[in-house]
Amino acid sequence: MPTPTPELALAAMGLVVGNEMAARLGDGRYVLVPHNPVYPSMGADVLHADELNAANPRHAANSVVAMHSPEADTLIRMVVPRNVDVSTDRL
């Protein structure tokens, strides 16, 4: 059975995943802004929808991922390193 994404994000805390990725997953008021749309595993910023800047190409509607969408779950799983220990003694 795959590990739930919030647990993966919490296990990776401090490596490449910020605590906001885990805390904001499922919250439609927030979006993920990938650092590099070609290589999404390079990371993403979590922004409140009000923080989006129309002048910034990274903030374009087709570039951001709503935190309540299935794509957010997929993107977070891409960012989390594959060797993260998700054993219950670390959570």
C-alpha positions as CSV (number, residue, x, y, z in Angstrom):
1,M,0.0,0.0,0.0
2,P,1.5,3.4,-1.0
3,T,2.3,5.9,1.8
4,P,-0.2,8.8,1.9
5,T,1.3,12.0,0.4
6,P,1.0,14.0,3.7
7,E,3.1,11.4,5.5
8,L,5.7,11.4,2.7
9,A,5.9,15.2,2.9
10,L,6.3,15.2,6.6
11,A,9.0,12.5,6.4
12,A,10.9,14.7,3.9
13,M,10.6,17.8,6.0
14,G,13.8,19.8,5.9
15,L,15.2,17.9,2.9
16,V,13.5,19.5,-0.1
17,V,9.9,19.8,1.1
18,G,8.7,22.7,3.2
19,N,6.2,22.2,6.0
20,E,3.6,24.2,3.9
21,M,3.4,21.5,1.3
22,A,2.1,19.0,3.9
23,A,0.0,21.6,5.8
24,R,-1.7,23.1,2.7
25,L,-2.3,19.9,0.7
26,G,-6.1,19.9,0.0
27,D,-6.5,23.6,0.7
28,G,-7.9,25.3,-2.5
29,R,-6.8,28.7,-1.3
30,Y,-3.1,27.7,-2.0
31,V,-1.2,26.8,-5.1
32,L,2.1,25.1,-5.9
33,V,4.4,27.1,-8.2
34,P,7.0,24.7,-9.7
35,H,10.6,26.0,-9.7
36,N,11.1,24.5,-13.2
37,P,8.0,23.4,-15.2
38,V,10.2,21.1,-17.3
39,Y,11.6,19.3,-14.2
40,P,8.9,19.6,-11.5
41,S,10.9,17.4,-9.2
42,M,13.3,20.3,-8.6
43,G,10.7,21.7,-6.2
44,A,7.9,24.1,-5.9
45,D,6.8,27.1,-3.8
46,V,3.5,27.2,-1.9
47,L,1.7,30.5,-2.4
48,H,-1.7,31.8,-1.3
49,A,-3.8,32.5,-4.4
50,D,-3.7,36.3,-3.4
51,E,0.1,36.2,-3.7
52,L,0.1,35.3,-7.4
53,N,1.5,38.0,-9.6
54,A,0.1,38.3,-13.2
55,A,3.4,39.8,-14.4
56,N,5.4,36.7,-13.3
57,P,5.3,34.0,-16.0
58,R,5.8,31.3,-13.3
59,H,2.4,32.4,-11.8
60,A,0.4,32.0,-15.0
61,A,-2.8,29.9,-14.6
62,N,-1.4,27.1,-16.7
63,S,1.8,26.9,-14.6
64,V,0.5,26.7,-11.1
65,V,-1.1,23.7,-9.4
66,A,-4.0,24.1,-7.0
67,M,-3.3,22.4,-3.7
68,H,-6.8,20.7,-3.7
69,S,-6.2,19.1,-7.1
70,P,-4.9,15.6,-7.8
71,E,-2.0,17.2,-9.6
72,A,-0.8,18.7,-6.3
73,D,-0.5,15.2,-4.8
74,T,1.4,14.0,-7.9
75,L,3.7,17.1,-7.8
76,I,4.6,16.7,-4.1
77,R,5.3,13.0,-4.7
78,M,7.7,14.1,-7.5
79,V,9.5,16.5,-5.2
80,V,9.9,14.1,-2.3
81,P,13.1,12.1,-2.6
82,R,12.6,8.4,-3.3
83,N,14.8,7.3,-0.4
84,V,12.7,9.1,2.4
85,D,12.2,6.9,5.4
86,V,8.5,6.8,6.2
87,S,8.6,4.3,9.0
88,T,6.3,5.2,11.9
89,D,9.1,5.9,14.3
90,R,10.0,9.0,12.2
91,L,6.5,10.4,12.0
